[in-house]
Amino acid sequence: MFGYSCILIDVYLCIINCSNILSMGRTMQSYVTNILGSLDTLGSFMPVKK
């Protein structure tokens, strides 16, 4: 019985970790998107050098 609850806790912690990693990934993604958007905006102001 005790081992079973330990497994449940492990699974629960794993799910929490996974969701944290996923939300971190989303945050990074939006961060990168913001940077790219800023670069695009800057690029439209500056003449593009070929």
C-alpha positions, 0 to 999 in steps of 0.5 A: 500500500505504501509503495503504491502511494509512493508511485502515485506521488512520483507520477504526480511530481513527474506531471508537475515537472513536465508541465513546468518544463512545458510552460517554461518552453512556452515562455521561452517561445514567446520571449524569442518571438518578441525578440524576433518581432523587435528585430523585424521592427528594427529591420523595417526602420533601417535600410536592409543591407544586402 
